[in-house]
Amino acid sequence: MKSVFLRFEEALDAPFGGEDNPLRHLGAIGLYLLWIVVGSGLYLYTVLDTGIDAVYNSIGYLSLEQWYLGGVLRSLHRYAADGFMLVMMLHLLREWCYGRYFGFRLYSWMTGVPLLWLAYIAGIGGYWIVWDQLAQLSAIATTELLDWLPIFSEPAARNFMAPDSINDRFFTMLVFIHLGVPLLLILGLWAHVHRISHVDYLPSRRVMLNTFAVLLLISLFAPALSNPPADLASVPGELGFDWFILFIHPLTDLTSPAVVWSLLFVLTALLFALPLLPHPRPDPVAVVDAANCTGCNRCLADCPYAAIAMEAHPQRPGLKLAVVDPDLCAACGICAGSCPSSTPFRRRKTLITGIDMPQQPVNALREQLEQALSRLEGGCRIVVFGCARGADVKPLAAADTMVIPLLCTGMLPPSFVEYALRCGADGVLLSTCRESACEFRLGDRWTRRRLQGEREPHLRRTVPISRLQVVAASSHDRTELAEALADFRTRLESQVDSDDRLQPYLRRSPHHA
């Protein structure tokens, strides 16, 4: 399933690009749609009459007489709600396909499951407020479904047996539910993302404009209109139906309340149980060395999952010390790439950084680079750094090409690019994940910004950009990556006589080492 979903997702890169690929930003698009629902709903609430005799006419007036404002906003409210449901389910499917429901993602998964219930409760309740024949059908079907549960002393469906059984208090309760449940939903969404840093609360401007334009066009050419008014003395006829929100009613008719409740409870239990199933053991988390941590806050600023906090340094009064929460650490190494002490130009024989990854320490990375550079042959020697979760760089290895897979390209300090060029490499190729497709959310973004000098630690301006090639490639882009390397080599060979080479660097250990 992961491979199938990934291929479909990557197919959308061509028309949309990584930044605007809807499947890569489902969470942000869902939040954007929710804000449209909330904004349009606030206007509708302020002008809506909630009396039993007035609500239908009030909504009808908005839809027909004030179609240019109230009608458009009602349609936006309806279609944005449908879109939110669709995006929410796609987001759930994507996270499941990618196995993102255990380890450091456990909290987000567990807090996301109840949001499904809140979203559908709010959506179904919203249809009741209109109080047309569709609302009547939904209200009766829902109460009959609830009656199967042993929670009421008397069947709730009896409240819809006669026309005089519904009064104004019923609509006051509906409005309260339709406002209260969305507030709980928003609170739940805050809990869902509050352990994630640098959350994209909104998608890109282009995505927002295009999404709004599509919703507006649908609202103008297929406006949401009420069905005939509710009449408890008659059976509703053929109705316009919303399959995104009200699908549970036909499902109940085809089966039974027992089957529907069993299906809902089993699916919910399975979602909660997924993290308890066997899964790969977590990788070792980041380790802080108090003697080398300066409390600069860079690792705190760059961590994608808020796994780092700054506390008082136990050995240096007035300074801070980074502390890693092992339950939240993704073991991506982005923090090591941001640490100012991770530069390979330090002359210490053993490079100990302020924060590091036990499975791929910065010191081991420097030693691997030095040893491989000493063995490279040929007139054009290239160093390839690649993300282990992106395109496989190992097949690129050759006598004149060395490859170093990384936990994430975000763990590579930009100074390693300069170090490789000063220690004998003619060029450095860095293979990142596709744009916005990083397994750890921010690895490709921070890498690009560091290399462009927009984020610390940045690549020094003295490093010739012509000797650096950044390629965004996924696990399905091996051919494209090999072609990019060949093109890069051709370009380097054409500038063999250029004067942009950096002065060689020979690291010497200090006398006290």
QUINOR-V930667 format. One record per residue. N is the residue number from 1. SS is DSSP state (H for helix, E for strand, C for the rest). PHI is phi as a letter, one per 30 degrees, with the letter a starting at -180 (none if undefined). BURIAL is 1 if it has 24 or more other ideal C-beta (glycine too) atoms within 12 Angstrom, else 0. Layout:
n=N ss=SS phi=PHI burial=BURIAL
n=N ss=SS phi=PHI burial=BURIAL
This chain:
n=1 ss=C phi=none burial=0
n=2 ss=H phi=d burial=0
n=3 ss=H phi=d burial=0
n=4 ss=H phi=d burial=0
n=5 ss=H phi=d burial=1
n=6 ss=H phi=d burial=1
n=7 ss=H phi=d burial=0
n=8 ss=H phi=d burial=0
n=9 ss=H phi=d burial=1
n=10 ss=H phi=d burial=1
n=11 ss=H phi=d burial=0
n=12 ss=H phi=d burial=1
n=13 ss=H phi=d burial=1
n=14 ss=H phi=d burial=0
n=15 ss=H phi=d burial=0
n=16 ss=H phi=c burial=1
n=17 ss=C phi=i burial=0
n=18 ss=C phi=d burial=1
n=19 ss=C phi=d burial=1
n=20 ss=C phi=c burial=1
n=21 ss=C phi=d burial=1
n=22 ss=H phi=d burial=1
n=23 ss=H phi=d burial=1
n=24 ss=H phi=d burial=1
n=25 ss=C phi=b burial=1
n=26 ss=H phi=d burial=1
n=27 ss=H phi=d burial=1
n=28 ss=H phi=d burial=1
n=29 ss=H phi=d burial=1
n=30 ss=H phi=d burial=1
n=31 ss=H phi=d burial=1
n=32 ss=H phi=d burial=1
n=33 ss=H phi=d burial=1
n=34 ss=H phi=d burial=1
n=35 ss=H phi=d burial=1
n=36 ss=H phi=d burial=1
n=37 ss=H phi=d burial=1
n=38 ss=H phi=d burial=1
n=39 ss=H phi=d burial=0
n=40 ss=H phi=d burial=1
n=41 ss=H phi=d burial=1
n=42 ss=H phi=d burial=0
n=43 ss=H phi=d burial=0
n=44 ss=H phi=d burial=1
n=45 ss=H phi=d burial=1
n=46 ss=H phi=d burial=0
n=47 ss=H phi=c burial=1
n=48 ss=C phi=d burial=1
n=49 ss=C phi=d burial=1
n=50 ss=C phi=c burial=1
n=51 ss=C phi=d burial=0
n=52 ss=C phi=d burial=1
n=53 ss=C phi=c burial=0
n=54 ss=C phi=c burial=0
n=55 ss=H phi=d burial=1
n=56 ss=H phi=d burial=1
n=57 ss=H phi=d burial=0
n=58 ss=H phi=d burial=1
n=59 ss=H phi=d burial=1
n=60 ss=H phi=d burial=1
n=61 ss=H phi=d burial=0
n=62 ss=H phi=d burial=1
n=63 ss=H phi=d burial=1
n=64 ss=H phi=c burial=0
n=65 ss=H phi=d burial=0
n=66 ss=C phi=c burial=0
n=67 ss=H phi=d burial=0
n=68 ss=H phi=d burial=0
n=69 ss=H phi=b burial=0
n=70 ss=H phi=d burial=1
n=71 ss=H phi=d burial=1
n=72 ss=H phi=d burial=1
n=73 ss=H phi=d burial=1
n=74 ss=H phi=d burial=1
n=75 ss=H phi=d burial=1
n=76 ss=H phi=d burial=1
n=77 ss=H phi=d burial=1
n=78 ss=H phi=d burial=1
n=79 ss=H phi=d burial=1
n=80 ss=H phi=d burial=1
n=81 ss=H phi=d burial=1
n=82 ss=H phi=d burial=1
n=83 ss=H phi=d burial=1
n=84 ss=H phi=d burial=1
n=85 ss=H phi=d burial=1
n=86 ss=H phi=d burial=1
n=87 ss=H phi=d burial=1
n=88 ss=H phi=d burial=1
n=89 ss=H phi=d burial=1
n=90 ss=H phi=d burial=1
n=91 ss=H phi=d burial=1
n=92 ss=H phi=d burial=1
n=93 ss=H phi=d burial=0
n=94 ss=H phi=d burial=1
n=95 ss=H phi=d burial=1
n=96 ss=H phi=d burial=1
n=97 ss=H phi=d burial=0
n=98 ss=C phi=d burial=1
n=99 ss=C phi=i burial=0
n=100 ss=C phi=c burial=1
n=101 ss=C phi=b burial=1
n=102 ss=C phi=b burial=1
n=103 ss=H phi=i burial=1
n=104 ss=H phi=d burial=1
n=105 ss=H phi=c burial=1
n=106 ss=H phi=e burial=1
n=107 ss=H phi=d burial=1
n=108 ss=H phi=d burial=1
n=109 ss=H phi=d burial=1
n=110 ss=H phi=d burial=0
n=111 ss=H phi=d burial=1
n=112 ss=H phi=d burial=1
n=113 ss=H phi=d burial=1
n=114 ss=H phi=d burial=0
n=115 ss=H phi=d burial=1
n=116 ss=H phi=d burial=1
n=117 ss=H phi=d burial=1
n=118 ss=H phi=d burial=1
n=119 ss=H phi=d burial=1
n=120 ss=H phi=d burial=1
n=121 ss=H phi=d burial=1
n=122 ss=H phi=d burial=1
n=123 ss=H phi=d burial=1
n=124 ss=H phi=d burial=1
n=125 ss=H phi=d burial=1
n=126 ss=H phi=d burial=1
n=127 ss=H phi=d burial=1
n=128 ss=H phi=d burial=1
n=129 ss=H phi=d burial=1
n=130 ss=H phi=d burial=1
n=131 ss=C phi=h burial=1
n=132 ss=E phi=c burial=1
n=133 ss=H phi=d burial=1
n=134 ss=H phi=d burial=1
n=135 ss=H phi=d burial=1
n=136 ss=H phi=d burial=1
n=137 ss=H phi=d burial=1
n=138 ss=H phi=d burial=1
n=139 ss=H phi=d burial=1
n=140 ss=H phi=d burial=1
n=141 ss=H phi=d burial=1
n=142 ss=H phi=d burial=1
n=143 ss=H phi=d burial=1
n=144 ss=H phi=d burial=1
n=145 ss=H phi=d burial=1
n=146 ss=H phi=d burial=1
n=147 ss=H phi=d burial=1
n=148 ss=C phi=d burial=1
n=149 ss=C phi=d burial=0
n=150 ss=C phi=d burial=0
n=151 ss=C phi=c burial=0
n=152 ss=C phi=c burial=0
n=153 ss=C phi=d burial=0
n=154 ss=C phi=b burial=0
n=155 ss=C phi=e burial=0
n=156 ss=H phi=d burial=0
n=157 ss=H phi=d burial=0
n=158 ss=H phi=d burial=0
n=159 ss=H phi=d burial=1
n=160 ss=H phi=c burial=1
n=161 ss=C phi=d burial=0
n=162 ss=C phi=b burial=0
n=163 ss=H phi=e burial=0
n=164 ss=H phi=d burial=0
n=165 ss=H phi=d burial=0
n=166 ss=C phi=c burial=1
n=167 ss=C phi=b burial=0
n=168 ss=H phi=d burial=0
n=169 ss=H phi=d burial=0
n=170 ss=H phi=d burial=1
n=171 ss=H phi=d burial=1
n=172 ss=H phi=d burial=0
n=173 ss=H phi=d burial=0
n=174 ss=H phi=d burial=1
n=175 ss=H phi=d burial=1
n=176 ss=H phi=d burial=0
n=177 ss=H phi=d burial=1
n=178 ss=H phi=d burial=1
n=179 ss=H phi=c burial=1
n=180 ss=H phi=d burial=0
n=181 ss=H phi=d burial=1
n=182 ss=H phi=d burial=1
n=183 ss=H phi=d burial=0
n=184 ss=H phi=d burial=0
n=185 ss=H phi=d burial=1
n=186 ss=H phi=d burial=1
n=187 ss=H phi=d burial=0
n=188 ss=H phi=d burial=1
n=189 ss=H phi=d burial=1
n=190 ss=H phi=d burial=0
n=191 ss=H phi=d burial=0
n=192 ss=H phi=d burial=1
n=193 ss=H phi=c burial=1
n=194 ss=C phi=d burial=0
n=195 ss=C phi=c burial=1
n=196 ss=C phi=c burial=1
n=197 ss=C phi=c burial=1
n=198 ss=C phi=h burial=1
n=199 ss=C phi=d burial=0
n=200 ss=C phi=d burial=1
n=201 ss=C phi=d burial=0
n=202 ss=C phi=b burial=0
n=203 ss=C phi=d burial=1
n=204 ss=C phi=d burial=1
n=205 ss=H phi=e burial=0
n=206 ss=H phi=d burial=0
n=207 ss=H phi=d burial=1
n=208 ss=H phi=d burial=1
n=209 ss=H phi=d burial=0
n=210 ss=H phi=d burial=0
n=211 ss=H phi=d burial=1
n=212 ss=H phi=d burial=1
n=213 ss=H phi=d burial=0
n=214 ss=H phi=d burial=1
n=215 ss=H phi=d burial=1
n=216 ss=H phi=d burial=1
n=217 ss=H phi=d burial=0
n=218 ss=H phi=d burial=0
n=219 ss=H phi=d burial=1
n=220 ss=H phi=d burial=0
n=221 ss=H phi=c burial=0
n=222 ss=C phi=b burial=0
n=223 ss=C phi=d burial=1
n=224 ss=C phi=d burial=1
n=225 ss=C phi=b burial=0
n=226 ss=C phi=d burial=1
n=227 ss=C phi=d burial=1
n=228 ss=C phi=e burial=0
n=229 ss=E phi=d burial=1
n=230 ss=C phi=d burial=1
n=231 ss=C phi=b burial=0
n=232 ss=C phi=d burial=1
n=233 ss=C phi=d burial=0
n=234 ss=C phi=b burial=0
n=235 ss=C phi=c burial=0
n=236 ss=C phi=e burial=1
n=237 ss=C phi=d burial=0
n=238 ss=C phi=d burial=0
n=239 ss=C phi=b burial=1
n=240 ss=C phi=d burial=0
n=241 ss=C phi=b burial=0
n=242 ss=C phi=c burial=1
n=243 ss=C phi=d burial=0
n=244 ss=C phi=d burial=1
n=245 ss=C phi=c burial=1
n=246 ss=C phi=c burial=1
n=247 ss=H phi=d burial=1
n=248 ss=H phi=d burial=1
n=249 ss=H phi=d burial=1
n=250 ss=H phi=d burial=0
n=251 ss=H phi=d burial=0
n=252 ss=H phi=d burial=1
n=253 ss=H phi=d burial=0
n=254 ss=H phi=d burial=0
n=255 ss=C phi=c burial=0
n=256 ss=C phi=a burial=0
n=257 ss=H phi=e burial=1
n=258 ss=H phi=d burial=0
n=259 ss=H phi=d burial=0
n=260 ss=H phi=d burial=1
n=261 ss=H phi=d burial=1
n=262 ss=H phi=d burial=0
n=263 ss=H phi=d burial=0
n=264 ss=H phi=d burial=1
n=265 ss=H phi=d burial=0
n=266 ss=H phi=d burial=0
n=267 ss=H phi=d burial=0
n=268 ss=H phi=d burial=0
n=269 ss=H phi=d burial=0
n=270 ss=H phi=d burial=0
n=271 ss=H phi=d burial=1
n=272 ss=H phi=d burial=0
n=273 ss=H phi=d burial=0
n=274 ss=H phi=e burial=1
n=275 ss=H phi=d burial=1
n=276 ss=H phi=d burial=0
n=277 ss=C phi=d burial=0
n=278 ss=C phi=e burial=0
n=279 ss=C phi=a burial=0
n=280 ss=C phi=e burial=0
n=281 ss=C phi=d burial=0
n=282 ss=C phi=d burial=0
n=283 ss=C phi=d burial=1
n=284 ss=C phi=e burial=0
n=285 ss=C phi=d burial=1
n=286 ss=E phi=d burial=1
n=287 ss=E phi=b burial=1
n=288 ss=E phi=c burial=1
n=289 ss=C phi=c burial=1
n=290 ss=C phi=e burial=0
n=291 ss=C phi=d burial=0
n=292 ss=C phi=c burial=1
n=293 ss=C phi=d burial=1
n=294 ss=C phi=c burial=1
n=295 ss=C phi=i burial=1
n=296 ss=C phi=d burial=1
n=297 ss=C phi=i burial=1
n=298 ss=H phi=d burial=1
n=299 ss=H phi=d burial=1
n=300 ss=H phi=d burial=1
n=301 ss=H phi=d burial=1
n=302 ss=H phi=c burial=1
n=303 ss=C phi=d burial=1
n=304 ss=C phi=d burial=1
n=305 ss=C phi=b burial=1
n=306 ss=C phi=h burial=1
n=307 ss=C phi=d burial=1
n=308 ss=E phi=c burial=1
n=309 ss=E phi=b burial=0
n=310 ss=E phi=c burial=1
n=311 ss=E phi=b burial=0
n=312 ss=E phi=d burial=0
n=313 ss=C phi=d burial=0
n=314 ss=C phi=d burial=0
n=315 ss=C phi=c burial=0
n=316 ss=C phi=b burial=0
n=317 ss=C phi=e burial=0
n=318 ss=C phi=i burial=0
n=319 ss=C phi=c burial=0
n=320 ss=E phi=c burial=1
n=321 ss=E phi=b burial=1
n=322 ss=E phi=d burial=1
n=323 ss=E phi=b burial=1
n=324 ss=E phi=c burial=1
n=325 ss=C phi=d burial=0
n=326 ss=C phi=d burial=0
n=327 ss=C phi=d burial=0
n=328 ss=C phi=c burial=1
n=329 ss=C phi=d burial=1
n=330 ss=C phi=c burial=1
n=331 ss=C phi=h burial=1
n=332 ss=C phi=c burial=1
n=333 ss=C phi=i burial=1
n=334 ss=H phi=e burial=1
n=335 ss=H phi=d burial=1
n=336 ss=H phi=d burial=1
n=337 ss=H phi=d burial=1
n=338 ss=H phi=c burial=1
n=339 ss=C phi=d burial=1
n=340 ss=H phi=d burial=1
n=341 ss=H phi=d burial=1
n=342 ss=H phi=d burial=1
n=343 ss=C phi=d burial=1
n=344 ss=C phi=d burial=1
n=345 ss=C phi=d burial=1
n=346 ss=C phi=d burial=1
n=347 ss=C phi=d burial=0
n=348 ss=C phi=d burial=0
n=349 ss=C phi=d burial=0
n=350 ss=C phi=c burial=0
n=351 ss=C phi=d burial=1
n=352 ss=C phi=c burial=1
n=353 ss=C phi=c burial=1
n=354 ss=C phi=d burial=1
n=355 ss=E phi=b burial=1
n=356 ss=E phi=a burial=1
n=357 ss=E phi=c burial=1
n=358 ss=C phi=e burial=1
n=359 ss=C phi=d burial=1
n=360 ss=C phi=a burial=1
n=361 ss=C phi=d burial=1
n=362 ss=H phi=d burial=1
n=363 ss=H phi=d burial=1
n=364 ss=H phi=d burial=0
n=365 ss=H phi=d burial=1
n=366 ss=H phi=d burial=1
n=367 ss=H phi=d burial=0
n=368 ss=H phi=d burial=1
n=369 ss=H phi=d burial=1
n=370 ss=H phi=d burial=1
n=371 ss=H phi=d burial=0
n=372 ss=H phi=d burial=1
n=373 ss=H phi=d burial=1
n=374 ss=H phi=d burial=0
n=375 ss=H phi=c burial=0
n=376 ss=C phi=d burial=1
n=377 ss=C phi=b burial=0
n=378 ss=C phi=j burial=0
n=379 ss=C phi=d burial=0
n=380 ss=C phi=b burial=1
n=381 ss=C phi=c burial=1
n=382 ss=E phi=b burial=1
n=383 ss=E phi=c burial=1
n=384 ss=E phi=c burial=1
n=385 ss=E phi=c burial=1
n=386 ss=E phi=b burial=1
n=387 ss=E phi=d burial=1
n=388 ss=C phi=d burial=1
n=389 ss=C phi=c burial=1
n=390 ss=C phi=c burial=1
n=391 ss=C phi=d burial=1
n=392 ss=C phi=d burial=1
n=393 ss=C phi=c burial=1
n=394 ss=H phi=e burial=0
n=395 ss=H phi=d burial=0
n=396 ss=H phi=d burial=1
n=397 ss=C phi=d burial=0
n=398 ss=E phi=a burial=1
n=399 ss=C phi=d burial=0
n=400 ss=C phi=c burial=1
n=401 ss=E phi=b burial=1
n=402 ss=E phi=c burial=1
n=403 ss=E phi=b burial=1
n=404 ss=E phi=b burial=1
n=405 ss=E phi=d burial=1
n=406 ss=E phi=c burial=1
n=407 ss=C phi=e burial=1
n=408 ss=C phi=a burial=1
n=409 ss=H phi=d burial=1
n=410 ss=H phi=d burial=1
n=411 ss=H phi=d burial=1
n=412 ss=C phi=d burial=1
n=413 ss=C phi=d burial=1
n=414 ss=C phi=e burial=1
n=415 ss=H phi=d burial=1
n=416 ss=H phi=d burial=1
n=417 ss=H phi=d burial=1
n=418 ss=H phi=d burial=1
n=419 ss=H phi=d burial=1
n=420 ss=H phi=d burial=1
n=421 ss=H phi=d burial=1
n=422 ss=H phi=d burial=1
n=423 ss=C phi=c burial=1
n=424 ss=C phi=k burial=1
n=425 ss=C phi=d burial=1
n=426 ss=C phi=d burial=1
n=427 ss=E phi=a burial=1
n=428 ss=E phi=b burial=1
n=429 ss=E phi=c burial=1
n=430 ss=E phi=c burial=1
n=431 ss=E phi=c burial=1
n=432 ss=E phi=c burial=1
n=433 ss=C phi=d burial=1
n=434 ss=C phi=d burial=1
n=435 ss=C phi=e burial=1
n=436 ss=C phi=i burial=1
n=437 ss=C phi=c burial=1
n=438 ss=C phi=d burial=1
n=439 ss=C phi=e burial=1
n=440 ss=C phi=c burial=1
n=441 ss=C phi=i burial=1
n=442 ss=C phi=c burial=1
n=443 ss=H phi=e burial=1
n=444 ss=H phi=d burial=1
n=445 ss=H phi=d burial=1
n=446 ss=H phi=d burial=1
n=447 ss=H phi=d burial=1
n=448 ss=H phi=d burial=1
n=449 ss=H phi=d burial=1
n=450 ss=H phi=d burial=1
n=451 ss=H phi=d burial=1
n=452 ss=C phi=d burial=0
n=453 ss=C phi=i burial=0
n=454 ss=C phi=c burial=0
n=455 ss=C phi=b burial=1
n=456 ss=C phi=d burial=1
n=457 ss=C phi=d burial=1
n=458 ss=C phi=c burial=1
n=459 ss=C phi=d burial=1
n=460 ss=C phi=d burial=1
n=461 ss=C phi=d burial=0
n=462 ss=C phi=d burial=0
n=463 ss=C phi=d burial=1
n=464 ss=C phi=d burial=1
n=465 ss=H phi=d burial=0
n=466 ss=H phi=d burial=0
n=467 ss=H phi=c burial=1
n=468 ss=E phi=b burial=1
n=469 ss=E phi=b burial=1
n=470 ss=E phi=c burial=1
n=471 ss=E phi=b burial=1
n=472 ss=E phi=c burial=1
n=473 ss=C phi=b burial=1
n=474 ss=C phi=c burial=1
n=475 ss=C phi=d burial=1
n=476 ss=C phi=c burial=1
n=477 ss=C phi=c burial=1
n=478 ss=H phi=d burial=0
n=479 ss=H phi=d burial=0
n=480 ss=H phi=d burial=0
n=481 ss=H phi=d burial=1
n=482 ss=H phi=d burial=1
n=483 ss=H phi=d burial=0
n=484 ss=H phi=d burial=1
n=485 ss=H phi=d burial=1
n=486 ss=H phi=d burial=0
n=487 ss=H phi=d burial=0
n=488 ss=H phi=d burial=1
n=489 ss=H phi=d burial=1
n=490 ss=H phi=d burial=0
n=491 ss=H phi=d burial=1
n=492 ss=H phi=d burial=1
n=493 ss=H phi=d burial=0
n=494 ss=H phi=d burial=0
n=495 ss=C phi=c burial=0
n=496 ss=C phi=d burial=0
n=497 ss=C phi=c burial=0
n=498 ss=C phi=d burial=0
n=499 ss=C phi=c burial=0
n=500 ss=C phi=c burial=0
n=501 ss=C phi=d burial=0
n=502 ss=C phi=d burial=1
n=503 ss=C phi=d burial=0
n=504 ss=C phi=e burial=0
n=505 ss=C phi=b burial=0
n=506 ss=C phi=b burial=0
n=507 ss=C phi=d burial=0
n=508 ss=C phi=c burial=0
n=509 ss=C phi=d burial=0
n=510 ss=C phi=d burial=0
n=511 ss=C phi=d burial=0
n=512 ss=C phi=d burial=0
n=513 ss=C phi=d burial=0
